[in-house]
Amino acid sequence: MTVDKPVAISQEHIDSWKQKYKDVFKLTAADGKTGYCRKPNRDEVSYAMTLITGDPLAYHETILKATWLGGDEDILQDKSYLYGLGAQLDKLLEAKKVDVEKL
């Protein structure tokens, strides 16, 4: 029986992802495990938002899985990492500040 070893993420991987997706983020857990994801697109965010009322964690899990590029799969599989990411995943959704003024 062979055990597949995870592929180490190189700078070449990161450069390729940045060229393809522009925004790439590194997730680093307290135990040193790392993962990489990209900025979600509108459809991914829209779908994930439909899950918030039924299961708020499903929103974060959906965003993480949809944008995952690589790294330690434990971050995807072990829910304790998802709990730790929580609001951190909202950093993937950079929003521009917009002022609204009644005229």
GITA-V138880 format. One record per residue. RES is the residue in one letter. PSI is psi in degrees with one decimal (NA if undefined). Layout:
res=RES psi=PSI
res=RES psi=PSI
This chain:
res=M psi=131.9
res=T psi=147.5
res=V psi=123.7
res=D psi=125.7
res=K psi=136.1
res=P psi=144.8
res=V psi=129.9
res=A psi=136.1
res=I psi=121.9
res=S psi=170.0
res=Q psi=-30.6
res=E psi=-39.7
res=H psi=-49.2
res=I psi=-44.4
res=D psi=-40.4
res=S psi=-44.0
res=W psi=-42.2
res=K psi=-36.9
res=Q psi=-39.6
res=K psi=-43.2
res=Y psi=-10.7
res=K psi=-65.1
res=D psi=118.3
res=V psi=137.6
res=F psi=142.5
res=K psi=129.3
res=L psi=125.2
res=T psi=119.7
res=A psi=161.4
res=A psi=-26.9
res=D psi=7.5
res=G psi=-6.9
res=K psi=142.2
res=T psi=152.9
res=G psi=164.7
res=Y psi=140.0
res=C psi=168.0
res=R psi=171.7
res=K psi=133.6
res=P psi=152.2
res=N psi=173.8
res=R psi=-44.6
res=D psi=-39.1
res=E psi=-42.9
res=V psi=-43.5
res=S psi=-47.5
res=Y psi=-46.3
res=A psi=-36.3
res=M psi=-26.1
res=T psi=-17.4
res=L psi=-12.3
res=I psi=-46.2
res=T psi=-36.0
res=G psi=-36.9
res=D psi=94.5
res=P psi=-33.1
res=L psi=-24.5
res=A psi=-31.7
res=Y psi=-53.3
res=H psi=-41.4
res=E psi=-41.0
res=T psi=-43.9
res=I psi=-45.4
res=L psi=-48.6
res=K psi=-36.7
res=A psi=-28.5
res=T psi=-1.2
res=W psi=130.3
res=L psi=-33.9
res=G psi=176.1
res=G psi=-158.6
res=D psi=116.1
res=E psi=-18.1
res=D psi=-32.4
res=I psi=-33.0
res=L psi=-37.7
res=Q psi=-37.5
res=D psi=114.0
res=K psi=-21.6
res=S psi=-29.0
res=Y psi=-39.0
res=L psi=-42.1
res=Y psi=-38.1
res=G psi=-28.8
res=L psi=-44.0
res=G psi=-114.7
res=A psi=-17.6
res=Q psi=-32.1
res=L psi=-23.0
res=D psi=-17.2
res=K psi=-19.6
res=L psi=-20.4
res=L psi=62.4
res=E psi=123.6
res=A psi=142.0
res=K psi=139.5
res=K psi=129.7
res=V psi=127.2
res=D psi=142.9
res=V psi=129.9
res=E psi=126.9
res=K psi=131.8
res=L psi=NA
